[in-house]
Amino acid sequence: MEIVIYILLGLTSVVGLAFIIERAIALQWRKVVPAEIETAVQSCRMREDVAMLRRVCEQKPSPLGRLLIQSSDHLDWPKAENEAALETKARHEVVNLERGLVVLEIIVGIAPLLGLVGTIAGMMTLFREIGPNGPEAGKLASGIALILRATLWGLLIAIPSLITWSYFSKKIEILTVEMETLCDQFLRRQYREEKESELEKETKPVKKEAKEVKEAVK
């Protein structure tokens, strides 16, 4: 029984370490919010600049790039519909960023429990081997040390997993806020330009009529 527990603890530690390394690589800032795309968003002020932004997003595949490409594809939609579609796409991207965190969360819960099971199983074995004349002090101490090792390993696996799970969760939250800010900035600029051009078209006839009235008065 103890051997099975130690094998499970070993597998748990390997799986946890693999997901920690994988998420540490995937959640790098430059892979989620590339600096080149941030710069392109800052430079994209007119509809004519959207092609440049799309080109940069395609050259730097990333969650932010995919969100901006979708937004630029739907610029002919009303702003509310474009924002709704963007929110749906953003939820998918956040789910992809959170992939693997649930495994770390499970490891945080089961590693100490596996250690505790190993401790209980070891104690049962130890007490079963105690003879009628009582246990030898040295053998008893050695057995207890062996039993508590299972609990120690469980905690040593759970604590780093808890730390990295908390760190990755906070980092995803920060990355999500940054992507939301940049996408909102892009949409506001594009639809503001459209509104200004429509307003200019509406005011042109008024200005023309005012000019004609002024000339007629003269």
N, C-alpha and C positions, 0 to 999 in steps of 0.2 A: 504493500500500500504506500509506504513512504517513497519507494522508488518511483511509483507512478506520479505522486505529487511533485517530486523533484523534476521529473520529465516535463510535466505540465508547466511548472514554473519556468523551466528553461525555454520551452516553446513560447510562453507568454513574453518573456524578455526579448527573444529574437524578433517576434512579430512587432512588439512595441518599438524596438530600435529601428526596424525597417520602416515603419510608418513615420517615425520622428525624422529620419533622414530624408524620406521622400517629401514630406510636407515642408521641411526646411528648405529644400531645393525649389519646390513648386511655389512657395509663398515669398520668394525674393521680390523685393519692390520693383526691380527692373523687369521682372517677368510678368508682373500684374499691371503696373502703371509705368510703362517705359518713359524715360525722360524725353525721348524724341516725340512721342505722341503728346505729352504735356505741352511742349514747345509749339507743336503744330496747332493744338487747340487755341493757344494764346494768339497765334498768328491768323487763325481763321475767323475773319470778321465779316466777310462778304460771301455771297453765294458762289462767286467765282473761285473762292479759296477752298471750297469743299472738296474739289477733285484732288488738290494737294494733300488735304487731310486724309482722304481715303487711301491715297498712295502710301502715305507713311504708315497707316494702320495695317495695310496689307503687307508691308515690309517687316513690321514688328508685330507678329501675331500675339495677342494677349487678350484677357477679358475686357479691358478698357477699349482696345481696338475694335473688338467685335460689337460692343455696345455702340460705339460711335458710327461704325459702318451701318448698323441697322437704323440709327437715327437719321443718318444722311440719306438712306434709301427712302425714308418716309417723310421727307421734307414737304412733299406735295399734300400730305395729310393735314387735317386740322391739328393744332398744337396739342389739344387734350388727348386726341387719339394716338398721336406719336408718343406722348409721355406715357400713356397706358401700355403701349406695346413695349416701350423701353423698360418699364418696371417689371413686366413679365420676363423679359430677357435677362434683366439684372438678377432676378430671383434664381434663375437657372445658373447664372455665373457664380453667384454666392454659394449655391449648393455644391458646385464643382470645387470651389475653394475649400469648403468644409469637408470634402471627401477624406475619409481616414480619421477625422477627429473623433467620430463615434467609437472607433476601435480603441483609441487611447482612453476614452471615457470608460469603456468596458473594462479595460485592463486595470484602471485605477480602482475599480470596484472588486474585481475578482482576484487580483494578486494577493491582497492581504487575507482574503477568505481561503485561498488555496494554502497559504502559509499556516493559517489557523487549523485547517483540516489536517495538514501534515503534522502539526504539533499534537493534536488530539490523537491521531492514529499512532504516533510514536509513543505517547504516554501510555496508551492502552497496551502496546507491545511491551513496554518497559515494566509495567506493573504485572503483566501476565507472567513475566520471567522471574519475578521475585520469588525466591524460595521460602520454605517454611521457617528457616532460620534468619530471615531478613536479608536485605540487599547489602552487598559490599559497598562501602562508602565511595571508593574510587570508581567502581563500575556504575553506581547510581549517578555520580556527578558527570561522568562521561556520557551517559545516556541522556541526561537532562540537557546538556550542552548540544548534543546532536538533535534533540527535539526542537529546541528554541531556534536552531539554525533555519528551520523552515519558515518560521514567522519573520525572522530577519530578512531572508531572501524575498519574501512577499512584500515587505515594506520597502526594500531597496528597489524593487521593480515598480511599485506603485507611486513612490514619491517623485522620481524623475518624470514619469508619465503624467502625473498631475500638474507638475510645473510646466511642461511643454504644452499640455492641453490648454492651460490657462493663457500661456503666452501666444499660442497660435490663434486662439479665439479672439483675443484682444487685437492681434495684428490684422485679422480678417475684418474686424469691425472698423479699424482705421482705414484699411484699403477700400472698404465699401464706401465710407464717407468721402474719400478722395475721388473715387470714380463717380459718385453721385454729383459731387461739386463740379467736376469737369464736364460731365454730360449736361448738367443744368446750364452751365455757362455757355456751352455750344448752342443749345436749343434757344436760349434767350436771345443770343446775338442773331441767329438766323431768322427767327420769327419777328424780331424787332425791326430788322432790315426790311422784311416783307411788309410789315405794317407801315413803316415810313414811306416805302415806295407807293403803297396804295393811297396813303394820305396825300402824297405829292400829286398823284394822278387826279384825286378829287379836287384839290385846290387849284389846279391849272385852269380849268374852265372859269372858276370864280375870278381868278386874277385876270384872265382874258376879258371877261365881261366888265370888270372894273376899269380896265385900261380903255376899252371902247367907250364906256360912259364918260370917262375923263376927257377923251379926245372929242366927244360930241359936245360936251359943255364948252370946251375951248372954241 
